[in-house]
Amino acid sequence: MEKPRYSRLLLVTVIGYVLGCLATGGYVLLSGGAAARGVGGLAGTLFVLVFPLLRRIFRLKKAPLLDAVLLVFIFLAFSLGTVLGLYSYIWWYDLAAHGISGFLFTMVGLCLYWMVREDKSAPVGKDALAAAGFAFFFSQFVAGLWEIFEYVGFLLTGHDSQNVAATGVGDTMEDMMICLAGSLIMAAAVWLHLKGKHRSLLLLPAEEFYRANYGAAYPAGEGDG
């Protein structure tokens, strides 16, 4: 059986991610940082098991590029942002992470749309507006979950990534607005891409997911909506 494309890239990404988690978590523990953050950093290695587990549960085939992109984002947002505390040291890091999340989780939402739509053999461009809308609202759902996760993290570790002690509400709304902007741009890119009006490289990981699970052809531009 032919290996999925980008398999080697995923392997390199997994190795780099695991080493990065061990390095960041170990650094926090050895430098006298918060034990919860250090242990959490080491536990971040378990994320590499999440994707195979989800594929097994939902009977999906591997899309290595999508896995690799998600792992890179988790490392940037969690390992560097939360464990090492870059959110506190670099003023724009939190905004950048949330902006990227808008793009990334809109793309993941598109993959989820393909999973749940009734006619999985329909042209990829069919109901493009519904696909883009679903992807957009999924991204906003994740944005809300992210804020809850950050707040729970503050309660458990004392790491105040939301500035709860000062202006927590303002920071939360700013984060969600940045994600909203990223989601709107990505949703528009999804619609234009699926209608065949403008091919976007941002959708390459999602294309790989589609090819791996629903057929080799990716006939963008077919269908209406």
Secondary structure in CASP SS format (residue, H / E / C, confidence):
PFRMAT SS
TARGET T0000
AUTHOR 0000-0000-0000
METHOD secondary structure of the structure
MODEL  1
M C 1.00
E C 1.00
K C 1.00
P C 1.00
R C 1.00
Y C 1.00
S H 1.00
R H 1.00
L H 1.00
L H 1.00
L H 1.00
V H 1.00
T H 1.00
V H 1.00
I H 1.00
G H 1.00
Y H 1.00
V H 1.00
L H 1.00
G H 1.00
C H 1.00
L H 1.00
A H 1.00
T H 1.00
G H 1.00
G H 1.00
Y H 1.00
V H 1.00
L H 1.00
L H 1.00
S C 1.00
G C 1.00
G C 1.00
A C 1.00
A H 1.00
A H 1.00
R H 1.00
G H 1.00
V H 1.00
G H 1.00
G H 1.00
L H 1.00
A H 1.00
G H 1.00
T H 1.00
L H 1.00
F H 1.00
V H 1.00
L H 1.00
V H 1.00
F H 1.00
P H 1.00
L H 1.00
L H 1.00
R H 1.00
R H 1.00
I H 1.00
F H 1.00
R C 1.00
L C 1.00
K C 1.00
K C 1.00
A C 1.00
P H 1.00
L H 1.00
L H 1.00
D H 1.00
A H 1.00
V H 1.00
L H 1.00
L H 1.00
V H 1.00
F H 1.00
I H 1.00
F H 1.00
L H 1.00
A H 1.00
F H 1.00
S H 1.00
L H 1.00
G H 1.00
T H 1.00
V H 1.00
L C 1.00
G C 1.00
L H 1.00
Y H 1.00
S H 1.00
Y H 1.00
I C 1.00
W C 1.00
W C 1.00
Y H 1.00
D H 1.00
L H 1.00
A H 1.00
A H 1.00
H H 1.00
G H 1.00
I H 1.00
S H 1.00
G H 1.00
F H 1.00
L H 1.00
F H 1.00
T H 1.00
M H 1.00
V H 1.00
G H 1.00
L H 1.00
C H 1.00
L H 1.00
Y H 1.00
W H 1.00
M H 1.00
V H 1.00
R C 1.00
E C 1.00
D C 1.00
K C 1.00
S C 1.00
A C 1.00
P C 1.00
V C 1.00
G C 1.00
K C 1.00
D C 1.00
A H 1.00
L H 1.00
A H 1.00
A H 1.00
A H 1.00
G H 1.00
F H 1.00
A H 1.00
F H 1.00
F H 1.00
F H 1.00
S H 1.00
Q H 1.00
F H 1.00
V H 1.00
A H 1.00
G H 1.00
L H 1.00
W H 1.00
E H 1.00
I H 1.00
F H 1.00
E H 1.00
Y H 1.00
V H 1.00
G H 1.00
F H 1.00
L H 1.00
L H 1.00
T H 1.00
G C 1.00
H C 1.00
D C 1.00
S C 1.00
Q C 1.00
N C 1.00
V H 1.00
A H 1.00
A H 1.00
T H 1.00
G H 1.00
V H 1.00
G H 1.00
D H 1.00
T H 1.00
M H 1.00
E H 1.00
D H 1.00
M H 1.00
M H 1.00
I H 1.00
C H 1.00
L H 1.00
A H 1.00
G H 1.00
S H 1.00
L H 1.00
I H 1.00
M H 1.00
A H 1.00
A H 1.00
A H 1.00
V H 1.00
W H 1.00
L H 1.00
H H 1.00
L H 1.00
K C 1.00
G C 1.00
K C 1.00
H C 1.00
R C 1.00
S C 1.00
L H 1.00
L H 1.00
L H 1.00
L H 1.00
P H 1.00
A H 1.00
E H 1.00
E H 1.00
F H 1.00
Y H 1.00
R H 1.00
A H 1.00
N H 1.00
Y H 1.00
G C 1.00
A C 1.00
A C 1.00
Y C 1.00
P C 1.00
A C 1.00
G C 1.00
E C 1.00
G C 1.00
D C 1.00
G C 1.00
END
